[in-house]
Amino acid sequence: MRNRIARSDLAGKRYGKLEVKEWVGNSRWRCLCDCGNETLVLTANLNRKNTTSCGCIRNMMSSKRNTTHGLSNTHAYKTWLSMRRRCREITNVAYKDYGAKGIDVIQRWYDSVEEFVNDVGHPPTAGHSLDRIDNTRGYEPNNVRWATATEQSRNRNVCVQVEFQGQQFNSISHFVEWLATQVKVNRKSLLREVQKCI
């Protein structure tokens, strides 16, 4: 008798997107979802509000999670993440050289990797990294390019004149290239050591 009362009490009630239509037996109710689908739901799941749709809400959320930009495994995406972190995350090791000095990313790029790639494109090779043309400005259109390590080094030192043993060099990187051949050491290692001193 108690089961009959419980069953009749649920007919016509709403649980989220579900409207209970009729008892079908075996502790189940036929329900109509707002999306138009019918589904069978256990009495206990209705009473506890564990089931509030035919599954369309879960499927929609799953679909949204799985809809991505398709760039996650690209060099451009990893560069985009690094750019955002060094400009805005105080805990990032590079923040002191970027965000702390006022170097920022335009909001449109910060919010969307697609916008960033649309404007900047993909790097030509794995050896290219993102370079700011004018180092006093942030990451913005017309101020970034994909550049090799040598091109970036020259850009950082473009205004530096070096005189050594009567010779003139128009950048530190040019001086280091010359010096590395003179003392027969690795140019990159020497450049790293020189940059620590400047």
C-alpha positions, 0 to 999 in steps of 0.5 A: 500500500505504501508503494502505491502512495509513493508511486502516485505521488510522483506522477506529474512532478518535475525534477530539474528538466524531467517531468514524471509521466508514469510508473512502469514497474520495477522501481522505475518511472517514465520521464519526459525531458525538456529536450524531448527525450524520454528516459526511465528513472529509478524512484530513489534517484528522483526522490534524492534528485540524483537524476534531473535530466535524460543525460543531455546536460552531462553530454552537453558539458562533456562536449564543451570540455572536449571542444578545444582549439586543437593547438595544445601540442604545438610550439605556439601553444606552449609559447603562449602559455609561457608568455602569459605566465611570465607576464602575470604570474608572480610566482613564475621565475621569469616574472621579475624580468617581465611582469614586474617590469611592466611587460604585459600581454594585450588582453585579446592574446591573453584570453585566446591562443587562437587570437594569438596564433591568428596574429603571430602565426606558427614558428617556422621551426622548433628552434624559433622562439617569440621575440619582442622587437622593441624590448620596452614594449609588451607582447602586442601586434607589430611588436613580436616575431618568431626569431632564432636565438642569434636574432634574439641576442642581436635584438637585445643588444642592438644599441650596445657598442663594444670596443675591445683591443682596438676593434669595434663591435655593434653588439655584445653578441657580435663581440662574443661571436668573435671572442669565442673563435679567438679563445676557442670556446662554445659561443652560447656558453660564453654569451651566457657568461657575458650576459650574467655580467651585464 
